[in-house]
Amino acid sequence: MDFELNKIQKDIQKAIRVIVKGEFDNELAYELEKKHEFSPKIWTKACHLGLIGVHYPEEYSGQGLGSLEDILVVEELCRGDSTIGSAIALSSFSSEIIMHYGTDEQKKKYLPAVAEEEMLSAGAFTEPDHGSDITYINTTAVKDGDEWVVNGGKTFISNGGLAGFYNVLCQTDPDAKPGCRGQSLILVETDREGLSTSDVGHKMGIRMMATAEVTFKDVRVPLKNLIGEEGKGFYHVLHFFDESRIQIAA
């Protein structure tokens, strides 16, 4: 088995190093950290350079490359500066769930929007009472006619307050044993009535990235906003974690 990077992968490394050197200097990173401010300008530049959604299929405005190529991009961005690199890399956070499990309609609507700088994406999994242990969650989604009604709260959500939509892990079957077998993923658009956000405040680092608490109070979305299979949300998120944790390690 050959573990060497191929020519395309090596070319990606070289290209990103040139971009980082020319666009993302340490002085800019320091200024953004000090202001605790996400930079739309940097995000826009990254989108124009094709750095967002590298692993999306071309039909959804991606580059049609794989996870390794995406990881190489992240690694080189963070090599220049971890704050700027992380903010760019996570601007599409959890959109991979839609790529893997979303309907054709969801893919067509949201993946190009993320890649083409229309909106950031966010995954709402972590809760105040349970942290990152998603086997137990308090956020619920209940069917009411042709809608889901979402109630609950999430915390430390990357891109919270800026994202155009949230992929929300909800308990949809309260009687499931164990509880994680009754979880589903519901896509909630930011402009839905009853959704509110509040910044988590000062952080030790990576301050350029928006991080917020997200609250859902009787938020109604169509049943078609279910991502993947009902009752399989826990497993869909685990699949996403398997990919994203390698990216975070990079």
Secondary structure as UniProt FT lines:
FT   HELIX           7..23
FT   HELIX           26..35
FT   HELIX           40..48
FT   TURN            49..50
FT   TURN            54..55
FT   HELIX           58..60
FT   HELIX           67..80
FT   HELIX           82..89
FT   HELIX           90..92
FT   TURN            93..94
FT   HELIX           95..101
FT   HELIX           104..115
FT   TURN            116..117
FT   STRAND          120..124
FT   TURN            128..130
FT   TURN            134..135
FT   STRAND          140..144
FT   TURN            145..146
FT   STRAND          147..158
FT   TURN            159..162
FT   STRAND          163..171
FT   TURN            174..175
FT   HELIX           179..182
FT   STRAND          183..189
FT   TURN            190..191
FT   TURN            193..194
FT   STRAND          195..199
FT   TURN            207..208
FT   STRAND          211..222
FT   HELIX           223..225
FT   STRAND          226..227
FT   TURN            230..231
FT   HELIX           233..249
//
